[in-house]
Amino acid sequence: MTAGNMDKKRGIYIHMPFCVKKCRYCAFLSFDAEGSPRKEYTDALEKEIKLRAAQEKKNGTDKPVNTIYIGGGTPSVMDISSMSEMIKTVRRSFEVDPDAEFTMEANPATLGRKDGVMLAKLQAYKFMGINRFSMGVQSMDNDRLHFLGRIHTAENVARDMDMIRRKGFDNVNLDLMFSVPGESGDDALSDLEKILEFGPEHISCYSLQIEEGTPFGEMAEAGELTEVPDEEDRETYHRICRRLEDAGYEHYEISNFAKKGDDSDSPSPYRSCHNSLYWNMDEYIGLGLGASGFINGIRYKNTSDLNEYLSALSEGRLPIAEEHRNTAFDNISEAVFTGLRRREGISYEDAVRAYLEADDGEKKAPAESCDFRNFFWDIFAEAKEEAMGYAGRGLLIIDNEGLKLTEHGIDISNSIMSLFV
Ligand code: SF4
């Protein structure tokens, strides 16, 4: 067994923390766009981009970037000229692969009111190099959208998709939310049918989580909102999975489905390359308020305080709030935790390579004759019996190559993954 130097991919995540209006369930880091210092924010972001790139060059750790993802918040509420300047700064500061996947999240009803305005905005995004959109559709039922506090209607989604296709964008993800209080499984499936009519290349499906500190969280505490029971939630999830598989989508991650390509035996060409970085223990540079990153063996998180973010950058400092060099055990544990999210699971080899890659003087050295499987179970000796128990109950597949969750194992994925933490 050799430690190997895996050819790590690298991505950039940029956070835009502004939205037209806060949704009632939202616990993401976002503020109302109106009255927020958006221009100051993108100016600060440009400084952060340059500082990060300069640091990488100085350390000799700069590498080509394979994916860019602008998330939020709602990046499509940002002023086009500020966005364009910010992206130019990224391209001048980092070596971006010419074939990089470049995603921007865009919420329905934020691309413009008039056809001409929308088409011009989409053209500008095209010039910037954006080649993938991720749209927060959530539902195609106007009453449910209103209940969720979304600003858009089903008609907005149809119009935005029409414009996006007219501009030639051929890689689009649509988000679907299910288990909204009051919604039945049939309602969720009916939303899915309407989403399928748009022929998106990728669909992400999530059940609604009611979070503390949100209006929904307060309503639940006051007894005004009842969560969909777990059993019903899981039944709807499996119905969604089956319908998407019938419709020609590859279920490649717990919540993610990609349209199959011409060769249906090969991985779909529409898997999200950027999100795959997270599940593959690849590197990503997080930029912007509250953004997280993982580069050169270090996990970091930027401050979530907007004033602190702006003042750090005005003083020429990176706005980092937390930083941690991963130990070898952190690496293998994260590799298993995130790798189990993929339907193909995690191989012993990839997990052990993550372990051996860590810059950790305490890590165990494998014996010459030791194979990846034995080394893996040596590290997780305490978890082995319980893991075998899950395998015996048909929830986890453990073979000579590695481990993966079964369809029903997904329902208790957190319990299984926590064995390896
Ligand atoms: S659009 Fe997204 S980020 Fe913005 S408030 Fe709604 S859920 Fe939160």
Boltz pocket constraint, residues with backbone or C-beta under 6 A from the ligand:
constraints:
  - pocket:
      binder: B
      contacts: [[A, 18], [A, 19], [A, 21], [A, 22], [A, 23], [A, 26], [A, 27], [A, 28], [A, 30], [A, 72], [A, 73], [A, 74], [A, 107], [A, 136]]
      max_distance: 6.0
